[in-house]
Amino acid sequence: MLEVKLSEELGDALERQARRQRVRPSTLVHRAVESYLEELADYQAVKHALRSGGKPIPWADVKRRHGLAG
């Protein structure tokens, strides 16, 4: 278990959003941390690929290659 201290303003915003979504505040925190860690892993993978000589591919090319353009 982890305890997180939030400012009053952030805590209030979290409570409001939890009520809107009809979930517990801890559920929103869990989702946020999970999303952040996934994004961080993606960022680190791209950074590693670029350092290893990988070349970026424009998003438009990725969409075309996978039939997503349109």
C-alpha positions in Angstrom: 0.0 0.0 0.0 1.1 3.5 -0.8 0.1 6.8 0.8 0.0 9.9 -1.3 -0.4 13.4 0.0 -2.1 15.9 -2.3 -2.7 19.6 -2.0 -6.2 20.5 -0.9 -7.0 21.8 -4.4 -5.8 18.6 -6.1 -7.5 16.4 -3.6 -10.8 18.3 -4.1 -10.5 18.0 -7.9 -9.8 14.3 -7.6 -12.9 13.8 -5.4 -15.1 15.7 -7.8 -13.9 13.7 -10.8 -14.3 10.4 -8.8 -17.9 11.4 -8.1 -18.5 12.3 -11.7 -17.2 8.9 -12.9 -18.7 7.0 -9.9 -15.5 5.4 -8.9 -13.2 5.7 -5.9 -10.5 8.3 -5.9 -7.9 5.5 -5.5 -9.2 4.1 -8.9 -8.4 7.4 -10.6 -5.0 7.5 -9.0 -4.3 4.0 -10.1 -5.3 4.7 -13.6 -3.2 7.9 -13.7 -0.1 6.2 -12.4 -0.6 3.3 -14.8 -1.0 5.6 -17.7 2.1 7.7 -16.7 4.3 4.6 -16.4 3.2 3.3 -19.8 3.9 6.7 -21.4 7.3 6.8 -19.7 8.2 3.3 -20.9 7.2 4.3 -24.5 9.3 7.5 -24.2 12.3 5.6 -22.9 12.0 3.0 -25.7 12.0 5.7 -28.3 14.9 7.4 -26.7 16.9 4.1 -26.6 16.0 3.4 -30.2 17.2 6.9 -31.3 20.5 6.5 -29.4 21.0 3.1 -31.0 20.8 4.6 -34.5 17.1 4.1 -35.1 15.4 6.6 -37.3 12.0 8.2 -36.6 9.1 7.4 -38.9 6.6 10.2 -39.6 3.1 9.4 -38.2 1.6 9.8 -41.7 3.9 7.0 -43.0 2.9 4.7 -40.1 -0.8 5.3 -40.8 -0.3 4.6 -44.5 1.7 1.4 -43.8 -1.1 0.1 -41.6 -4.0 1.2 -43.7 -5.1 3.9 -41.2 -4.8 6.9 -43.6 -8.0 8.5 -44.4 
